[in-house]
Amino acid sequence: DNVLSDKGSLNSSEELILQTVLATKIDANIHSNVMNHNNKEDGKEIWKTINDFFASTQSANCAPVWNKFSLLNYDNNDVNGFITQVRAAIEKMHEVGINIDIDVIGYEIIKKFPKTPELNSISSAITHSGKEITPDLVLDHLRLHAHKQSISGGNLSTLSQQVSLFTD
């Protein structure tokens, strides 16, 4: 707790442990960006510099985070993986200070759906539900879709492959 807050201080043993852990766990490329003559003896300051380096609100850090979210591709074979990627990207956007209305994020997720009858009906159900379009609402519908897929034995391409195996 003392490491994360500006209040309090670490005793010499805690300081040594923190510095050792940080120094051994940081990649060499990162090390040169976060360790300097001002903070090399202060574990809390090193930690603060690491946080600033990775969760900076500077546009240089925001642009790649937004691009990662906006370039996510929906994969009908891994709906749960897509849900996880979206949640992680949204969390990362919050960390770097990208604050976009949640309905816009919800619509951005819907835009990623391929134009199939099944996903078009899911999209219509979401947009005509009368509820506020949020990422949680969209991802809940996708989770139900993934559950239905697992119950029905997967997607159509898997079914087609099984059928073709029987006809050969």
Secondary structure as the mmCIF struct_conf table of DSSP 4:
data_model
#
loop_
_struct_conf.conf_type_id
_struct_conf.id
_struct_conf.beg_label_comp_id
_struct_conf.beg_label_asym_id
_struct_conf.beg_label_seq_id
_struct_conf.end_label_comp_id
_struct_conf.end_label_asym_id
_struct_conf.end_label_seq_id
TURN_TY1_P TURN_TY1_P1 ASN A 2 LEU A 4
BEND BEND1 SER A 5 GLY A 8
HELX_RH_AL_P HELX_RH_AL_P1 SER A 12 LYS A 25
BEND BEND2 ILE A 26 ILE A 26
HELX_RH_AL_P HELX_RH_AL_P2 ALA A 28 VAL A 34
TURN_TY1_P TURN_TY1_P2 HIS A 37 GLU A 41
HELX_RH_AL_P HELX_RH_AL_P3 GLY A 43 PHE A 54
BEND BEND3 ALA A 55 ALA A 55
BEND BEND4 GLN A 58 GLN A 58
HELX_RH_AL_P HELX_RH_AL_P4 SER A 59 SER A 70
TURN_TY1_P TURN_TY1_P3 LEU A 71 LEU A 71
TURN_TY1_P TURN_TY1_P4 ASN A 76 ASN A 77
HELX_RH_AL_P HELX_RH_AL_P5 VAL A 79 GLU A 95
TURN_TY1_P TURN_TY1_P5 VAL A 96 GLY A 97
HELX_RH_AL_P HELX_RH_AL_P6 ILE A 102 LYS A 111
TURN_TY1_P TURN_TY1_P6 LYS A 112 LYS A 112
BEND BEND5 PHE A 113 PHE A 113
BEND BEND6 LYS A 115 LYS A 115
HELX_RH_AL_P HELX_RH_AL_P7 PRO A 117 THR A 127
TURN_TY1_P TURN_TY1_P7 HIS A 128 HIS A 128
BEND BEND7 SER A 129 LYS A 131
HELX_RH_AL_P HELX_RH_AL_P8 PRO A 135 SER A 152
TURN_TY1_P TURN_TY1_P8 GLY A 153 GLY A 153
BEND BEND8 GLY A 154 GLY A 154
HELX_RH_AL_P HELX_RH_AL_P9 LEU A 156 THR A 167
#
